[in-house]
Amino acid sequence: MVPPAHFTGRALCAVARRPLSEDPGLSTQSVPLAIEVRGVRRVYKARPNPVVALDGIDLQVEPGECFGLLGPNGAGKTTLIKILTTLLLPTSGTARVFGFDVAGQTMEIRRIMNIVSGGEQSGYGLLQVREQLWMMSQFYGLGTREGWKRVDDLIDAVGLSEQRGQKISQLSTGQRQKLNFARGLLNDPWIFFLDEPTLGLDVSAARSVRELVRDWRAAVPGRTILLTSHYMAEVEELCERLAIVDRGRILAIGSPAELKRRVQRESIFRLELDRLNGGPATLAALPGVVSAVVPSRDDAGESPDRQTVLVNLVLTGDAALGPVVSALAGLGAHIVSLQKSEPSLEDVFVELVGRGFEEGSASGSTSSGGTASTSGTASTSGTASGSASAPSDSSPSAGDSGHGRDTTPRPATNEGLPIGEQLEPDEPFEPSEPVGSAR
């Protein structure tokens, strides 16, 4: 049978526990920032030159916010998440998660967070879904009775009720990612790190994952999400604010609407009129009109028998539309329809970086656009500097998926090496205490 197409907020409320404000470990007067990053750099020792994965990142995320990191592969998104989840130390700078320092309070952070990545291993193929999740509940320190109840509630919440007794090796890709989400919610985290969670999923499965993210966050006030992705529509749909990241630097921070406004210097409208005496030149002569063009029927997608006139109108600002409407009324023309064209996040990215996402891993010129302040107001002038040591796909940190590896000789361990010269191990990091442990 087909699993449920979406997840319900009611199901997630059933497995939710208390809000952050009711946690005895936090002050009743105020809750600290969910994420506070100041001047974080991460430098990898490599030959012939060190690789700068993060170059002075400043970031603040409020509790209860869904914040997105948008950038191409190799931008530094996953490196930042590894630092915030205590899997990697910064070379310099400070980072805190709900007031806990990533360098000195790793156990406290691991108890209140969890992470799900796109394409990650779901578990042991021979185990059934219910068995796998119960085993993980024991790693997180849940009691036997509480663990089984939590597992069953989450299986229902993520839409795997019909697969609870099925072996993991028999699950589809979308079902495995739902299982990963159930695992990530076992410890009821305060903050959920999602690193390209819909990578490799089909349209239906990706939509289900996004609905789960929305419902989980809405179930309890204060739940926070940091989402990394290079799918612009996904970030725009889920996040109130986002940062555009490239070559280890934040180029701009703001809401999707704010970022779009910074690249829209003119207002663009498409008018459909019943007639236009004098042609578009009549409109082009009006104050505030940059251009007025009647597109060809092929460009406009018109049928040959259309009786109306289409006009593409470029104005210096929205305020110039009023005189245009008055002028049309004076000419006896009636407006059939009026549409305003908005820029996309891709337009914003190209404006800031100078290339599209498909070119993100290629080498290029220094990024254009200014750095952003932690308040979320994007700077619109200047050129980003200090990023000459940009990560490449062959460096340890270049691919956010972690596939690139340094093949130069190095010590068998990182012991004795300065933090900035430590390399990531070839095998996944195994923390001494499970991430999200309740102990």
HELIX and SHEET records of a PDB file:
HELIX    1   1 GLY A    9  VAL A   15  1                                   7    
HELIX    2   2 LEU A   20  GLU A   22  5                                   3    
HELIX    3   3 LYS A   77  LEU A   84  1                                   8    
HELIX    4   4 THR A  106  ILE A  112  1                                   7    
HELIX    5   5 VAL A  129  PHE A  139  1                                  11    
HELIX    6   6 THR A  144  ALA A  157  1                                  14    
HELIX    7   7 SER A  161  GLN A  163  5                                   3    
HELIX    8   8 ILE A  168  GLN A  170  5                                   3    
HELIX    9   9 THR A  173  GLY A  184  1                                  12    
HELIX   10  10 VAL A  203  ALA A  219  1                                  17    
HELIX   11  11 MET A  232  LEU A  238  1                                   7    
HELIX   12  12 PRO A  256  VAL A  263  1                                   8    
HELIX   13  13 PRO A  280  ALA A  284  1                                   5    
HELIX   14  14 ARG A  297  ALA A  300  1                                   4    
HELIX   15  15 ASP A  318  ALA A  320  5                                   3    
HELIX   16  16 LEU A  321  GLY A  330  1                                  10    
HELIX   17  17 LEU A  345  VAL A  353  1                                   9    
HELIX   18  18 PHE A  357  GLU A  359  5                                   3    
HELIX   19  19 ILE A  419  GLU A  421  5                                   3    
SHEET    1   A 4 VAL A  51  VAL A  61  0                                        
SHEET    2   A 4 ILE A  35  TYR A  44 -1                                        
SHEET    3   A 4 SER A  92  VAL A  97 -1                                        
SHEET    4   A 4 PHE A 100  ASP A 101 -1                                        
SHEET    1   B 6 MET A 113  SER A 117  0                                        
SHEET    2   B 6 ILE A 191  ASP A 195  1                                        
SHEET    3   B 6 THR A 224  SER A 229  1                                        
SHEET    4   B 6 CYS A  66  LEU A  70  1                                        
SHEET    5   B 6 ARG A 241  ASP A 246  1                                        
SHEET    6   B 6 ARG A 249  GLY A 254 -1                                        
SHEET    1   C 4 VAL A 289  VAL A 293  0                                        
SHEET    2   C 4 VAL A 309  LEU A 315 -1                                        
SHEET    3   C 4 SER A 267  LEU A 273 -1                                        
SHEET    4   C 4 ILE A 335  SER A 341 -1                                        
END                                                                             
